[in-house]
């Protein structure tokens, strides 16, 4: 058997072992959610911190007895950040319309962006790590 045939055989064996990508996609989606929760709990600490509240907003939150942290009042926004995955993708998102406004900001309403989710490059790096681990484990199981 030549090198080309051997490499091809090994790659086919590895592809069969890696097979169902729902496993690494599930791990990746959970990592996205964990990243977002840690970022949320640290008031944007993973992204350099969120913009402070406007003084009027801070006063109103204090008057109502809410947390002085941005994006934290009832906790509903944080808990709306849900991981999702299937065999083709992994992600995190919220069905709350307000989440998009806070994530991207609304300059015409003086609402600064307060990023809650990992950016594309951060998500890509997490994916490389998770898939690398998944492939390494499949290789080890196959003795490749």
Residue, then its C-alpha position, 0 to 999 in steps of 0.5 A: x500500500x502506498x503512502x497516498x492510500x494509507x493516508x486516505x484510509x486513515x482519514x476515512x477511518x478518522x472521519x467515521x470516528x468523528x462522524x456525529x458532530x453534534x457532540x463537539x457542537x454541544x460542547x462548543x455551545x455550552x462553552x459559548x454560554x459559559x463565556x457569556x454568563x461569565x462576561x455578564x456576571x462580571x459586567x462585561x469584564x471579558x470585553x473590557x467592561x461595559x459602559x457605565x450607566x447614564x446618571x439618570x438611569x443609575x438614579x432610577x435603578x437606585x430609587x427602585x432598588x435594582x442592582x447598580x450594574x448595567x443590564x442587571x435588573x431582574x436577571x431575565x436578560x442573562x437567563x435568556x442567553x441560551x445555547x443551541x446546536x445541531x450537527x451543523x452548527x453551535x451558537x448562543x442567542x436570546x429571543x429577547x429583542x432588547x438583547x440585540x439593542x444592548x449587544x450592538x448599541x443604539x447610537x441615536x438613543x444614546x444606548x452604548x453597545x454592551x457586548x454580551x456574546x463572544x465575537x466571531x474570532x473568539x467563537x472561532x478560536x473556541x471551535x478550533x480548540x473543541x474540535x481539536x480535542x474531539x479529533x485527538x480523542x477520535x484518533x486515540x480511540x482509533x490508534x491513529 
